[in-house]
Amino acid sequence: MSFHNHSRQATILLVTWILLLIFASRAVRLDEMQMHQDEIWSVWQTFGTPAQIVRWTPYDWPPLYYLTLGVWRGLTNPHPVILRYSSALMFLFGTACLYRVARRLADVPAAALACLGYAALGYTTLLSMEVRGYALLLGLMPLAFWLTLRYFDRPHWQRAIPLGFTLVALFYTSVSSIGAFFILGVYTLIVYGRSVWRWWLPGLLAALLALPEIVNKVQYVDRTAATSQLVLPPLPQAVYNLFVDGSGNPFPVWALLLVTAIVALVITRRLKHPPVVALLLWVLAVPVLLYVVNPVLGFFSPRYAWWIMIGIALLAGIGLARLPRPLPLITGGILAVLAFVPLPLDRYISFNVSELGRNFTWLQEHLLPGDVLFADPSNSCGRPEEWDYYTRVFFPNGLAFVDDPAGYRRVWYVLFDGLQNPRLQDKVAEGRFMERFVGPPDANGVRFENGMRFHGVDILDNDHPWTGPLVRREGESVRLRLWWSVDAPPELDYSVGVYILRWDGVLIASSDSAPVTVLPADAPPETSRWQPGRLYVEERELTLPFPTPRATYTMKLAVYFWQDGKRLRAPGVDDEGLLPLHRLAVMSY
């Protein structure tokens, strides 16, 4: 008894580690894939009530996945990574059910290898991370298979009911599940023979529950007008392409593993076992049948024939487990590595994927309160629903679009580079720097007596202007961005001083020099060479000494001629010739 308990605990630990590994293989790259238009459409239509979601469901899809996705989005977050987590979790559930299937058909090593194989196939990796209904199918089909085995091994109406509901769930997820129903029927016919008639109870239950959707889809049954136009390569090449797509980049490794598994089944005389025969037909014969009926169904593709990959995983797992030790352990390690192999996304995704997701991610990090967006009419980046979706994700309070950029300091110009309207671009650039289309804090500015005009200061935090209360610890630095222009070129070369002063006027930190210009790139440090009509930006850094008493300090600015040190007058300048800039709180013990 103690050995049995130990074996059970070891098995649970093994399965747990396998599921964790499989989840890790998805989690590490959930943010690598950009949402394509079908994924965005899937989530975009969930922004409504359940009744609206059903009404908005595409004509060729049932509504179950969209309702499920809507619940997940409502409970969590519409961010792409969070949505992909739902797909990964659905797949993880299906993998656990697949373990139960393989355990019934063989033993623990076969079940473990089947789970790893299920996760290592390239196309299952793709579907298990996409925000589409196929992820739910990959979770439900192993459950349906397991419930089928339980029901046919010990027929009882209490086992027929969950099987019938699972079949209904598959159908309400995707019409392509009829292929899964077909293969389940073939499997039970081969393995259970005359007992196949027992399908009547779960089948009738499923048919009755699916009847409303069947009636709804009857008008779309005739696909021959579209599918008859599909052109496939010759049968050998088409089947080869199907397996290449299914396995992904490591196809040669997968081909070797699958051949090895079949050879192992032959050597160990397992080919006479009905489940193995059914799996061989599942993997090798059904693709040929799909090819023949493709002009009618149009299901000859790894996306529509997703259920074939379940057969591949089971056949590979059962066959590889028959190899002499330690080869099953080695092949398990190979499959675990394959689960992390990059996907051939260029092959899998046939339409353009916009960069809008990455652009919004970047914009979220740089947009500040008061910023506005101005869209060039030529902008064609992203479809309308993509803009709506990403705005909801990254800017739930909305984005401020304007029809005229005049009067705004920071303007984000939305354009398709190369197609922008030059007149509009000049309008956006007027009074701003082109790099980020940022204007000065104070458009009018404070005029010093030498003709220099101070347009304000930005407190920088990681290169972003900081608009909140300014607080620093002792020994920390304060970075400043100073904005200037001139009414006329000054006769002399003036210096600028920025100071941090105690309440009693004692100097704490200072920066005195000619202007440290950073923009424009060709700006001279000599003020006598500055030209009217241009903005000049300099950056300075003041470092607090250590220690610095806890108190509130004041930052002030002065303009002076470097030879005599005389400070120039301007509106707002105090008796010491200093212009107050900002208050600074220093925290220390």
Phi, psi and omega in degrees: 000318180297324178294320178298315180296319179297318180296321179294318179295320179296322179295316178298318179296318179299311182296322179299314180295323178296315180295322177295319178297317180296318179296321178297323180296336176269316188298326184290347182229020180295335181262005181277328184274131173279142178295125175269174193295327178291324178293315181297320178297322181300313183279328183298324182281358176271359178278070181188182176286163176307319179297320178291321178300316178297318181294327183272356182299135179303151185298333184262012177231142167283171192266355191299315182296320182295323176293319178297316179296322179297322178293314180298315180297320180292327181277337185242262188197146180278007181298141182308317182295318179295320179294322179293331176300322179299319179295318180297321180290322175300317180294321179297321175299316178297324179295319177298320177293324178296325175301317179296324177296306183296327179294325177289326183277333185214239184225185184298313179302319179296319180294319180296316180293324178296319179296316178296321178295321179300321181280336186275343178293132185300319185285329174292327176298315178299308185293332181281357176241345179288149175269071180214168186294344182295332177297319178292324177297318179294337175274324185278325184298313175300325176297315179298320180295315179298314179295328176297314180297317179298317183292314183284336175287323178220082186299129177198145184297332179291336175270338179287326184295308178297328176295316179298318179295323179293320176298319178297317179299320177299314182293321179286354175268316182201141177293336179295350179293348177297332174294321177294321177298319180299314184289328174295321177295317178297317181299311182294328177295318182287319187275321187252355173059237185294341179290358180300339180297342181291354175296345188302321185287303178294328179294317179295317178300314181295319182296319181295317181289330181273354186305316180301319181286327176298315178298320181296328184266355182302321183294345180252011183296320184286095180259000188297329181299323180271315186290333179293342179273351180289133180247119178253152174291174177306156188309309181301316180293321181295316179294319177301313179299322180298317180287326176297316178296319182295321183274331180086207184301320182275040182305315180302321179293317180296319179300317179295318180296318182292318177297317178299319180297316180294319178298318179297322177293324178292314183295322181273008175059040178268351184293344178279346181286127182306318179299322179292319177300316180297320180292323176298316177296321179304316186272321189258325185267323184297321176302324177295318178297319178298323178296319182293319185267007182301323178301341180261312185266324183069032184259008183277081175196154181296337180285317180276335178256041182304329184290343177296326183293335174293319176296320179298315181297317180293315180297316180295317181296313181294319181290313182295330178292342179276353179291153178292150178295145004262024185299321177301322178294320179295314180295328175297320176295321178297315180296323178297321178292319181299333180295342182255002182290137179302152182268147174279073186298328178298329179277324185281322185253113191270353181242165185293141175247120183287160178270015185299323180298313178295321180297318180291324177300316179293317182296324180299327181282341187245343181290136180242158176304135181093349178289149178231161177245139178234117186262128173287136180303338181279354183299124179232022180277110177087146177278162183305318181292333175294316177300317180296315182296309184293330175295318179296325183287307189265336181224071185300340177269005176094166176246146182267096174270140179234153177270344180219121183284352184299137175091358179250139183286308184248119183236127175263117185267114183266118184208164169259110190304127181103342181245004184292155177280116183302324181295317179291322179296320177297325180293321178291322184283347184296119179075014181223161173274138188292335187300312178236007183052054181249131175259175182287157178300324183237109184296322181279315177081173178253123184267122173276161188293344178271004180096352174286140182238121181267121185258015174113175185229143171249134169271123187263136174229104186055046178072001177254138175299133181260128185250354182271186176303140184264118180221139180222159172268160178298138181089349179277170182247159174237121178262135183237146171240119183253135183251133183223159166208175177227142174285329176205154180301123178299149181289331184241171176264111186263157176251163179234136176238135176237133190226149168249121188240144173286169182300335180262013177089000179289133183285130179257316180207155182206160173219111182237123177184177168297157181308131179265078188284137175243337178219143348294169187299330182264014184291129177280150176285341180281120183294336179293346180258000178289146185245143176298153178084003179238148174264145177233133182237130174237156179235139180223160180226128177247129181250126179287140177289163176238120003273162173231124182300148177291119182187177174255127183246170181236136173262133181226162184232147176221146172244130184209161175273129192294336183282322182251349177071010181284127182276139184273152180271152177195157177305131179093352180284137181277186183295338179271004182076026183246138178257117180299137181247307189200155173262143184230123176265128178250128181252130177202166177260000000 
